[in-house]
């Protein structure tokens, strides 16, 4: 479980104020609403409004406004993490700027955490932990987004991916997918794999398998019906694929 130690929303620091700590006591997550700088290993790095930073416990921290004549504003939270819930922290870059697309969501989650910290009823610890997890997920998803110059292409591929996976039971070929993207098959496959970390066919098969698992778990449909609903060409192919991926036959799931 994640636990809030201290947090602040829309915190306005006086002009020229520089925050310095030789070793922060807990994880510190910040989302800046104004341009700022921070120092790491003696190097000064500048960031923009909407950027976030995550620091681990015992990290020396220095940050402040770009200019001594300016103030800086940020949302922030000190939190701790129990070992079983801290896995996501292993995959987040520390002391590194992460730009998020929705700083307002960060703001709302910090407000929620603050409100629950005051309420302190039996539900508050879980709601606080869930809100901190959502903050970290927001960072992780933002960090995963491609750092390419053409965000329009990436946005279009995200929409296309949702379109395809939401219709995983339909008959899809690479040519059909590529036609929707207006790219050649080879170019479509290269961009798709770069954006999402797997080929379009592998992505589609993963979604079909996920859908098949949900349908089989209902114990309502026959195996052949599930195979057809999830877009598999035959019950024999579906059964072989399912067993290879899960170690069980569909009838045993």
C-alpha positions in Angstrom: 0.0 0.0 0.0 1.1 3.5 -0.7 0.8 6.0 2.1 0.7 9.8 2.0 3.1 11.5 4.3 2.5 15.1 3.2 1.2 16.8 0.1 0.4 20.2 -1.3 -1.7 21.6 -4.2 -0.9 24.7 -6.2 1.9 25.6 -3.8 3.2 29.1 -4.5 6.8 29.7 -3.6 8.1 33.3 -3.1 10.2 34.9 -5.8 13.7 33.4 -5.9 13.0 30.7 -3.4 15.1 27.6 -3.9 14.1 24.3 -2.2 17.1 22.3 -0.9 17.3 19.1 1.0 20.4 16.9 1.6 18.3 13.8 1.9 14.5 13.7 1.5 12.8 11.3 3.9 10.3 9.7 1.5 9.5 9.5 -2.2 8.8 13.0 -3.5 6.7 13.4 -6.6 6.2 16.9 -8.0 4.3 18.4 -11.0 5.3 22.0 -11.8 2.9 24.6 -13.0 5.6 27.1 -13.9 9.1 26.8 -15.5 11.7 25.5 -13.1 15.2 24.2 -12.6 16.6 21.3 -10.6 20.1 20.0 -9.9 21.3 16.5 -10.1 25.0 15.5 -9.7 26.0 19.1 -9.8 24.3 19.6 -13.2 21.5 22.2 -13.6 18.5 21.0 -15.7 15.5 23.2 -16.7 11.9 22.2 -17.2 8.6 23.5 -18.2 5.1 23.8 -16.9 3.5 20.4 -16.9 6.7 18.5 -16.2 7.0 16.1 -13.3 9.9 14.8 -11.2 10.1 11.7 -9.0 12.8 11.5 -6.3 13.6 8.5 -4.2 14.1 8.6 -0.4 17.5 9.9 0.8 18.0 11.8 -2.5 19.6 15.2 -2.3 17.1 17.6 -3.9 17.5 21.2 -5.2 14.9 23.0 -7.3 13.6 26.5 -7.9 12.5 29.1 -10.4 14.4 29.7 -13.6 15.0 33.3 -12.6 15.5 34.8 -9.2 12.8 37.4 -10.1 10.2 34.7 -10.7 8.2 32.4 -8.4 7.4 28.8 -9.1 4.2 26.8 -8.4 3.8 23.1 -8.0 1.8 20.2 -6.7 3.7 17.8 -4.6 3.4 14.7 -2.4 5.8 12.8 -0.1 4.7 9.2 0.1 6.0 5.8 1.2 5.5 2.4 -0.4 5.3 -1.1 1.0 7.4 -3.6 -0.8 4.6 -5.6 -2.4 3.1 -2.4 -4.0 6.3 -0.7 -5.1 6.9 -2.7 -8.3 5.8 0.2 -10.5 8.5 2.4 -8.9 11.1 0.1 -10.3 10.1 1.1 -13.9 9.9 4.8 -13.4 12.9 7.0 -14.1 14.1 8.9 -11.0 15.4 12.4 -11.0 14.3 12.7 -14.7 11.8 15.1 -16.2 8.6 13.4 -17.4 6.1 15.6 -19.3 2.4 14.6 -18.7 -0.5 15.4 -21.0 -2.9 16.3 -18.3 -1.5 18.2 -15.3 -5.1 19.0 -14.2 -5.5 15.3 -13.5 -2.4 15.3 -11.3 -3.9 18.3 -9.5 -7.3 16.5 -8.9 -5.6 13.4 -7.5 -3.5 15.4 -5.1 -6.7 17.2 -3.9 -8.4 13.8 -3.4 -5.4 12.6 -1.4 -5.5 15.7 0.8 -9.2 15.4 1.4 -9.0 11.7 2.4 -6.0 12.5 4.7 -8.3 14.9 6.6 -11.3 12.6 6.5 -9.4 9.6 7.9 -12.2 7.0 7.9 -11.8 3.3 7.3 -11.9 3.8 3.5 -9.3 6.5 3.4 -6.0 4.4 3.3 -7.2 2.4 0.3 -8.5 5.5 -1.5 -5.2 7.3 -0.8 -3.1 4.4 -2.0 -5.2 4.0 -5.2 -4.8 7.7 -5.9 -1.0 7.6 -5.5 -1.0 4.5 -7.8 -2.9 6.5 -10.4 -0.4 9.3 -10.1 2.5 6.9 -10.8 0.5 5.2 -13.6 0.1 8.7 -15.2 3.8 9.1 -15.1 4.6 5.7 -16.4 2.2 6.0 -19.4 3.6 9.4 -20.2 7.1 8.1 -20.0 6.2 5.3 -22.4 4.9 7.6 -25.1 7.2 7.9 -28.1 9.5 10.9 -28.1 9.0 11.5 -31.8 8.6 14.8 -33.5 5.4 13.9 -35.3 2.8 13.5 -32.5 0.0 13.6 -35.1 1.1 10.3 -36.5 1.3 8.7 -33.1 -2.2 10.0 -32.1 -3.6 8.6 -35.4 -2.0 5.2 -34.7 -3.4 5.1 -31.1 -6.9 5.7 -32.5 -6.4 3.0 -35.2 -5.1 0.5 -32.6 -8.2 1.1 -30.4 -10.4 0.6 -33.5 -8.7 -2.7 -34.4 -8.5 -4.2 -30.9 -12.1 -3.3 -30.1 -13.0 -5.3 -33.2 -10.6 -8.2 -32.6 -13.3 -10.7 -33.6 -13.4 -9.4 -37.1 -11.2 -10.8 -39.9 -8.0 -8.7 -40.0 -5.1 -8.8 -42.4 -2.0 -6.6 -42.4 -3.2 -5.2 -45.8 -6.6 -4.3 -44.3 -4.9 -2.6 -41.2 -2.4 -0.8 -43.3 -5.1 0.5 -45.7 -6.8 2.3 -42.7 -3.5 4.0 -41.9 -2.8 5.1 -45.5 0.7 3.6 -45.2 2.2 0.7 -47.0 2.2 -2.6 -45.2 5.9 -2.5 -44.4 5.8 1.1 -43.2 2.6 0.5 -41.2 4.2 -2.5 -39.4 7.4 -0.6 -38.7 5.5 2.4 -37.1 3.1 0.2 -35.2 5.9 -1.9 -33.6 7.9 1.3 -32.8 4.9 2.9 -31.1 3.5 0.0 -29.2 6.4 -2.4 -28.7 4.8 -5.4 -30.6 3.8 -6.1 -34.1 0.1 -5.5 -35.1 -0.5 -9.3 -35.5 1.0 -10.1 -32.1 -1.0 -7.3 -30.5 -4.2 -8.6 -32.2 -3.5 -12.2 -31.0 -2.9 -11.0 -27.5 -6.3 -9.2 -27.5 -8.0 -12.2 -29.0 -6.6 -14.4 -26.3 -7.6 -12.0 -23.5 -11.1 -11.9 -24.9 -11.3 -15.7 -25.2 -10.2 -16.1 -21.5 -13.0 -13.8 -20.4 -15.7 -15.6 -22.5 -14.5 -19.1 -21.4 -14.6 -18.0 -17.8 -18.3 -17.3 -18.1 -18.9 -21.0 -18.8 -21.7 -20.0 -21.1 -20.3 -20.5 -24.6 -19.0 -23.6 -26.4 -15.3 -23.6 -27.4 -16.2 -23.3 -31.0 -18.4 -20.3 -30.4 -15.6 -18.6 -28.4 -13.2 -19.3 -31.2 -15.5 -17.7 -33.8 -16.4 -14.7 -31.6 -12.7 -13.9 -31.0 -11.8 -14.1 -34.7 -9.9 -17.4 -34.8 -10.1 -19.1 -38.2 -10.9 -22.6 -36.8 -11.5 -24.3 -33.5 -8.4 -26.5 -34.1 -6.2 -23.4 -34.5 -7.8 -21.7 -31.5 -7.3 -24.8 -29.3 -3.7 -25.2 -30.3 -2.9 -21.5 -29.8 -4.7 -21.3 -26.5 -3.0 -24.3 -25.0 0.4 -23.1 -26.2 -0.1 -19.7 -24.6 -1.8 -20.8 -21.4 -0.8 -24.4 -20.9 -4.4 -25.5 -20.8 -7.0 -26.5 -23.4 -9.9 -24.1 -23.8 -12.2 -26.7 -22.3 -10.1 -26.8 -19.1 -10.0 -23.1 -18.6 
